[in-house]
Amino acid sequence: MVEVKIESIRVSLMSQHRVVILKDVTSNRYLPIWIDAFVAEAITIHLQEQAVARPLTHDLAIKLMSDLGGQLAKVVINDLRNDTFFAQLFVQTADGKEVIFDSRPSDAIALAVRAACPIFVEEDVMNRAGVVPDDEEKPATDEDLGAFKDFLGSLDLDDLEKNN
């Protein structure tokens, strides 16, 4: 399993959806997961330590677990099927047993930030959906420029000097 942390939550300008970016804590791999705006807001509120008038659903779930003697030990994003991620909640009970609940990844992440527990991604899921950004320090090559290089080559800069 790959331990990840929340790197950011980003907004789509084209829809109401958000994407949570999870970063592998030991490498430069990222896992983007689309989530709805409401859960994105619930995660953001907690991470930014904003006060709310009444407990949100995820706050309530953590309180219920705690009051019943349980504790969220970890969350695992464990599967990816048909472009949909799946997750599991691992809850330690008062008598030391571990109970596993299926969850949406967004809800699992919202609970994990409140419980201050680790977030993991199965290696297979990270291998299939994780991304490693291109090296930003790499200089552009002629191949990278493609059509833009062709356009620059077609410009007649002599005409520019005549007009000035």
VOFINU-643358 format. One record per residue: residue in one letter; chain; residue number from 0; x, y, z of N, C-alpha, C in turn. Coordinates in steps of 0.001 Angstrom, whole numbers, always signed. Layout:
<recs>
REC   residuo   cadena   num      n.c1      n.c2      n.c3     ca.c1     ca.c2     ca.c3      c.c1      c.c2      c.c3
REC         A        A   NUM         X         Y         Z         X         Y         Z         X         Y         Z
...
</recs>
This chain:
<recs>
REC   residuo   cadena   num      n.c1      n.c2      n.c3     ca.c1     ca.c2     ca.c3      c.c1      c.c2      c.c3
REC         M        A     0      +837     -1188        +0        +0        +0        +0      +879     +1248        +0
REC         V        A     1      +328     +2293      -586     +1024     +3568      -713      +365     +4577      +218
REC         E        A     2     +1138     +5143     +1130      +579     +6191     +1982      +564     +7498     +1200
REC         V        A     3      -552     +8225     +1311      -707     +9497      +609     -1153    +10572     +1592
REC         K        A     4      -984    +11812     +1159     -1507    +12948     +1915     -2251    +13839      +933
REC         I        A     5     -3116    +14675     +1448     -3850    +15601      +586     -2896    +16703      +169
REC         E        A     6     -2694    +16826     -1134     -1830    +17879     -1654     -2637    +19143     -1906
REC         S        A     7     -3840    +18962     -2468     -4699    +20121     -2728     -6087    +19646     -3126
REC         I        A     8     -7006    +20605     -3123     -8341    +20394     -3693     -8508    +21491     -4718
REC         R        A     9     -8822    +21091     -5928     -8905    +22053     -7029    -10312    +22099     -7591
REC         V        A    10    -10638    +23238     -8177    -11976    +23491     -8691    -11973    +23352    -10208
REC         S        A    11    -12986    +22684    -10736    -13188    +22649    -12177    -13962    +23894    -12578
REC         L        A    12    -13467    +24601    -13563    -14169    +25789    -14041    -15354    +25419    -14932
REC         M        A    13    -15421    +24163    -15333    -16459    +23718    -16257    -17638    +23029    -15574
REC         S        A    14    -17511    +22723    -14292    -18591    +22006    -13602    -18544    +22337    -12118
REC         Q        A    15    -19438    +21746    -11370    -19472    +21914     -9918    -18543    +20933     -9206
REC         H        A    16    -17841    +20124     -9964    -16988    +19117     -9353    -15649    +19684     -8919
REC         R        A    17    -15065    +18982     -7978    -13747    +19307     -7471    -12878    +18069     -7651
REC         V        A    18    -11594    +18283     -7612    -10677    +17146     -7666     -9749    +17263     -6465
REC         V        A    19     -9666    +16167     -5709     -8720    +16118     -4605     -7463    +15454     -5162
REC         I        A    20     -6324    +16088     -4896     -5053    +15567     -5364     -4339    +14954     -4169
REC         L        A    21     -4139    +13640     -4235     -3424    +12925     -3188     -1990    +12700     -3651
REC         K        A    22     -1027    +12942     -2779      +378    +12787     -3130      +991    +11640     -2343
REC         D        A    23     +1691    +10782     -3053     +2463     +9703     -2446     +3501    +10348     -1529
REC         V        A    24     +3555     +9935      -266     +4465    +10575      +682     +5929    +10223      +423
REC         T        A    25     +6200     +9205      -385     +7585     +8788      -624     +8066     +9050     -2044
REC         S        A    26     +7213     +9593     -2900     +7639     +9843     -4282     +6876    +11031     -4849
REC         N        A    27     +7072    +11281     -6112     +6428    +12402     -6794     +5203    +11930     -7589
REC         R        A    28     +4528    +10893     -7083     +3308    +10405     -7743     +2096    +11049     -7095
REC         Y        A    29     +1100    +11324     -7936      -136    +11962     -7480     -1317    +11130     -7947
REC         L        A    30     -2381    +11167     -7158     -3614    +10490     -7527     -4746    +11515     -7496
REC         P        A    31     -5258    +11903     -8671     -6402    +12820     -8693     -7712    +12034     -8621
REC         I        A    32     -8611    +12489     -7754     -9927    +11845     -7624    -10990    +12939     -7669
REC         W        A    33    -11917    +12824     -8613    -13018    +13781     -8706    -13980    +13545     -7556
REC         I        A    34    -14372    +14637     -6887    -15318    +14543     -5770    -16365    +15642     -5929
REC         D        A    35    -17472    +15498     -5224    -18504    +16531     -5340    -18151    +17736     -4477
REC         A        A    36    -18791    +18840     -4781    -18474    +20118     -4136    -18738    +20081     -2630
REC         F        A    37    -19772    +19366     -2202    -20124    +19351      -786    -19058    +18659       +69
REC         V        A    38    -18557    +17525      -410    -17521    +16829      +355    -16202    +17598      +264
REC         A        A    39    -15940    +18203      -883    -14744    +19041     -1010    -14780    +20163       +27
REC         E        A    40    -15941    +20752      +189    -16103    +21821     +1176    -15915    +21283     +2597
REC         A        A    41    -16424    +20093     +2863    -16282    +19493     +4193    -14810    +19223     +4516
REC         I        A    42    -14052    +18768     +3531    -12618    +18529     +3733    -11904    +19858     +3960
REC         T        A    43    -12196    +20822     +3108    -11536    +22128     +3182    -11820    +22829     +4502
REC         I        A    44    -13064    +22797     +4946    -13438    +23430     +6221    -12585    +22885     +7357
REC         H        A    45    -12422    +21575     +7384    -11634    +20985     +8472    -10151    +21311     +8335
REC         L        A    46     -9608    +21205     +7116     -8181    +21472     +6920     -7826    +22924     +7232
REC         Q        A    47     -8755    +23834     +6964     -8513    +25251     +7236     -8962    +25653     +8644
REC         E        A    48     -9393    +24674     +9419     -9807    +24875    +10812    -10875    +25962    +10947
REC         Q        A    49    -11831    +25947    +10030    -12938    +26899    +10076    -13987    +26408    +11063
REC         A        A    50    -14548    +27335    +11801    -15609    +26986    +12751    -16941    +26863    +12011
REC         V        A    51    -17737    +25896    +12424    -19082    +25733    +11868    -20075    +25770    +13029
REC         A        A    52    -21266    +26270    +12745    -22274    +26427    +13799    -22744    +25076    +14346
REC         R        A    53    -22873    +24103    +13453    -23324    +22772    +13872    -22420    +21727    +13231
REC         P        A    54    -22321    +20555    +13828    -21439    +19520    +13268    -21883    +19106    +11862
REC         L        A    55    -20911    +18915    +11000    -21196    +18372     +9668    -21322    +16857     +9778
REC         T        A    56    -21811    +16235     +8731    -22047    +14787     +8737    -20789    +14006     +9114
REC         H        A    57    -19642    +14411     +8577    -18406    +13688     +8874    -17977    +13876    +10329
REC         D        A    58    -18224    +15064    +10878    -17954    +15295    +12303    -18820    +14377    +13154
REC         L        A    59    -20074    +14276    +12772    -21017    +13424    +13493    -20587    +11960    +13444
REC         A        A    60    -20143    +11501    +12279    -19715    +10102    +12143    -18516     +9806    +13045
REC         I        A    61    -17555    +10717    +13090    -16390    +10516    +13956    -16819    +10513    +15422
REC         K        A    62    -17728    +11406    +15801    -18210    +11452    +17189    -18955    +10165    +17548
REC         L        A    63    -19782     +9667    +16629    -20488     +8409    +16886    -19504     +7270    +17117
REC         M        A    64    -18491     +7178    +16244    -17476     +6128    +16409    -16825     +6242    +17779
REC         S        A    65    -16417     +7437    +18123    -15717     +7681    +19390    -16609     +7365    +20592
REC         D        A    66    -17840     +7870    +20570    -18749     +7649    +21695    -19118     +6172    +21868
REC         L        A    67    -19033     +5402    +20774    -19306     +3970    +20845    -18035     +3154    +21110
REC         G        A    68    -16923     +3856    +21371    -15684     +3172    +21722    -14821     +2796    +20538
REC         G        A    69    -15152     +3279    +19378    -14359     +2951    +18197    -13464     +4099    +17777
REC         Q        A    70    -12597     +3804    +16828    -11683     +4815    +16326    -11343     +4478    +14881
REC         L        A    71    -11386     +5479    +14027    -10982     +5276    +12636     -9471     +5143    +12604
REC         A        A    72     -8975     +3957    +12225     -7539     +3680    +12245     -6862     +4080    +10940
REC         K        A    73     -7540     +3861     +9817     -6999     +4217     +8509     -8092     +4134     +7468
REC         V        A    74     -7842     +4763     +6332     -8716     +4595     +5178     -7850     +4118     +4025
REC         V        A    75     -8451     +3304     +3165     -7728     +2743     +2030     -8569     +2913      +771
REC         I        A    76     -7981     +3556      -214     -8606     +3605     -1540     -8162     +2313     -2199
REC         N        A    77     -9104     +1388     -2301     -8741        +8     -2582     -9080      -511     -3968
REC         D        A    78     -9837      +248     -4763    -10204      -292     -6075    -10552      +839     -7023
REC         L        A    79    -10468      +522     -8292    -10851     +1419     -9375    -11514      +561    -10434
REC         R        A    80    -12814      +800    -10630    -13584       +46    -11637    -14418     +1021    -12448
REC         N        A    81    -14318      +927    -13770    -15085     +1791    -14669    -14940     +3268    -14298
REC         D        A    82    -13702     +3695    -14068    -13377     +5080    -13721    -13977     +5548    -12392
REC         T        A    83    -14366     +4616    -11542    -14913     +4939    -10228    -14004     +4338     -9162
REC         F        A    84    -13575     +5194     -8228    -12743     +4737     -7121    -13621     +4207     -5996
REC         F        A    85    -13073     +3267     -5232    -13742     +2684     -4073    -12793     +2767     -2883
REC         A        A    86    -13355     +2860     -1695    -12533     +2968      -492    -13112     +2122      +632
REC         Q        A    87    -12294     +1942     +1654    -12712     +1233     +2853    -12260     +2003     +4084
REC         L        A    88    -13093     +1947     +5107    -12785     +2526     +6413    -12405     +1381     +7342
REC         F        A    89    -11293     +1507     +8037    -10849      +497     +8996    -11054     +1069    +10394
REC         V        A    90    -12029      +533    +11105    -12403     +1039    +12415    -11979       +31    +13487
REC         Q        A    91    -11236      +525    +14479    -10863      -287    +15639    -11973      -138    +16665
REC         T        A    92    -12494     -1250    +17132    -13557     -1208    +18129    -12955     -1195    +19534
REC         A        A    93    -13804      -935    +20515    -13362      -866    +21910    -12749     -2181    +22380
REC         D        A    94    -13231     -3313    +21834    -12698     -4612    +22250    -11536     -5085    +21373
REC         G        A    95    -10971     -4163    +20575     -9769     -4481    +19800    -10002     -5118    +18453
REC         K        A    96    -11238     -5283    +18053    -11521     -5861    +16736    -11424     -4781    +15667
REC         E        A    97    -11187     -5218    +14458    -11164     -4299    +13324    -12389     -4571    +12464
REC         V        A    98    -13162     -3518    +12196    -14345     -3624    +11355    -14091     -2774    +10113
REC         I        A    99    -14409     -3338     +8945    -14159     -2640     +7679    -15487     -2271     +7043
REC         F        A   100    -15600      -996     +6646    -16799      -494     +5999    -16440       +29     +4610
REC         D        A   101    -17293      -266     +3634    -17114      +311     +2305    -17510     +1776     +2339
REC         S        A   102    -16838     +2585     +1527    -17073     +4025     +1538    -16731     +4632      +181
REC         R        A   103    -17301     +5795       -75    -16825     +6580     -1202    -15465     +7144      -784
REC         P        A   104    -14522     +7254     -1698    -13225     +7825     -1331    -13331     +9232      -751
REC         S        A   105    -14213    +10047     -1285    -14339    +11418      -790    -14768    +11429      +679
REC         D        A   106    -15732    +10604     +1033    -16163    +10528     +2430    -15059     +9943     +3310
REC         A        A   107    -14351     +8944     +2789    -13252     +8346     +3550    -12179     +9394     +3855
REC         I        A   108    -11866    +10227     +2872    -10856    +11277     +3061    -11353    +12313     +4067
REC         A        A   109    -12622    +12703     +3956    -13195    +13674     +4896    -13159    +13135     +6322
REC         L        A   110    -13393    +11852     +6493    -13319    +11248     +7823    -11875    +11155     +8300
REC         A        A   111    -10971    +10800     +7394     -9555    +10644     +7763     -8959    +11943     +8277
REC         V        A   112     -9308    +13070     +7641     -8735    +14335     +8119     -9258    +14672     +9514
REC         R        A   113    -10497    +14301     +9807    -11061    +14570    +11127    -10488    +13638    +12196
REC         A        A   114    -10192    +12409    +11800     -9655    +11432    +12746     -8126    +11492    +12811
REC         A        A   115     -7524    +12300    +11963     -6060    +12398    +11886     -5430    +11016    +11697
REC         C        A   116     -6035    +10224    +10836     -5516     +8882    +10561     -4912     +8846     +9155
REC         P        A   117     -4079     +7855     +8891     -3439     +7783     +7575     -4402     +7394     +6459
REC         I        A   118     -4041     +7857     +5260     -4775     +7521     +4041     -3832     +6698     +3171
REC         F        A   119     -4317     +5560     +2702     -3516     +4680     +1851     -4231     +4438      +527
REC         V        A   120     -3434     +4087      -486     -3961     +3692     -1790     -3317     +2348     -2116
REC         E        A   121     -4123     +1407     -2555     -3573      +118     -2986     -2596      +368     -4133
REC         E        A   122     -1495      -352     -4134      -450      -174     -5147     -1001      -324     -6564
REC         D        A   123     -1880     -1298     -6782     -2465     -1509     -8107     -3260      -292     -8572
REC         V        A   124     -4011      +314     -7663     -4801     +1504     -8000     -3867     +2668     -8335
REC         M        A   125     -2830     +2848     -7543     -1874     +3929     -7799     -1150     +3708     -9124
REC         N        A   126      -815     +2461     -9427      -136     +2170    -10699     -1030     +2463    -11896
REC         R        A   127     -2325     +2204    -11761     -3248     +2423    -12881     -3689     +3869    -13029
REC         A        A   128     -3842     +4587    -11917     -4429     +5930    -11992     -3504     +7053    -11525
REC         G        A   129     -2388     +6706    -10912     -1466     +7727    -10437      -743     +8398    -11594
REC         V        A   130      -329     +9611    -11370      +401    +10350    -12397     +1674    +10938    -11789
REC         V        A   131     +2688    +11040    -12614     +3932    +11700    -12244     +4046    +12896    -13176
REC         P        A   132     +4064    +14106    -12627     +4126    +15280    -13494     +5439    +15329    -14259
REC         D        A   133     +5376    +15944    -15444     +6589    +16160    -16226     +7522    +17056    -15448
REC         D        A   134     +8799    +16884    -15681     +9805    +17720    -15025     +9684    +19140    -15553
REC         E        A   135     +9300    +20074    -14678     +9088    +21455    -15099    +10384    +22154    -15459
REC         E        A   136    +11513    +21625    -15025    +12803    +22252    -15303    +13320    +21879    -16689
REC         K        A   137    +12693    +20914    -17342    +13160    +20431    -18633    +12943    +21502    -19697
REC         P        A   138    +14000    +21872    -20441    +13820    +22887    -21491    +12997    +22329    -22648
REC         A        A   139    +12244    +23211    -23309    +11426    +22804    -24444    +12326    +22428    -25613
REC         T        A   140    +11954    +21371    -26322    +12689    +20942    -27513    +11858    +21276    -28740
REC         D        A   141    +12467    +21146    -29915    +11740    +21393    -31157    +10520    +20487    -31252
REC         E        A   142    +10665    +19255    -30779     +9551    +18308    -30824     +8403    +18779    -29930
REC         D        A   143     +8720    +19352    -28756     +7702    +19848    -27835     +6925    +21014    -28435
REC         L        A   144     +7598    +21824    -29245     +6968    +23030    -29784     +5981    +22726    -30908
REC         G        A   145     +6185    +21670    -31650     +5248    +21206    -32673     +4741    +22294    -33595
REC         A        A   146     +3407    +22457    -33615     +2751    +23406    -34524     +3157    +24843    -34226
REC         F        A   147     +3473    +25153    -32980     +3871    +26509    -32645     +5184    +26866    -33338
REC         K        A   148     +6107    +25899    -33422     +7375    +26141    -34113     +7119    +26385    -35596
REC         D        A   149     +6208    +25605    -36193     +5859    +25807    -37608     +5288    +27204    -37823
REC         F        A   150     +4425    +27639    -36901     +3838    +28970    -37008     +4916    +30042    -36937
REC         L        A   151     +5839    +29915    -35976     +6917    +30896    -35847     +7774    +30945    -37108
REC         G        A   152     +7999    +29796    -37703     +8796    +29742    -38932     +8111    +30410    -40108
REC         S        A   153     +6786    +30485    -40073     +6046    +31077    -41193     +5931    +32592    -41092
REC         L        A   154     +6306    +33175    -39960     +6201    +34621    -39792     +7241    +35340    -40648
REC         D        A   155     +6826    +36426    -41261     +7725    +37258    -42046     +8082    +38473    -41202
REC         L        A   156     +9198    +38383    -40503     +9598    +39447    -39599    +10139    +40671    -40339
REC         D        A   157    +10510    +40510    -41616    +10969    +41644    -42398     +9860    +42667    -42568
REC         D        A   158     +8603    +42181    -42726     +7468    +43086    -42850     +7277    +43899    -41579
REC         L        A   159     +7589    +43325    -40433     +7452    +44008    -39159     +8367    +45237    -39098
REC         E        A   160     +9604    +45076    -39582    +10541    +46188    -39580    +10103    +47305    -40534
REC         K        A   161     +9496    +46950    -41658     +9066    +47951    -42650     +7927    +48792    -42113
REC         N        A   162     +7077    +48245    -41266     +5913    +48955    -40742     +6278    +49904    -39595
REC         N        A   163     +7477    +49826    -39063     +7875    +50671    -37932     +8638    +51857    -38374
</recs>
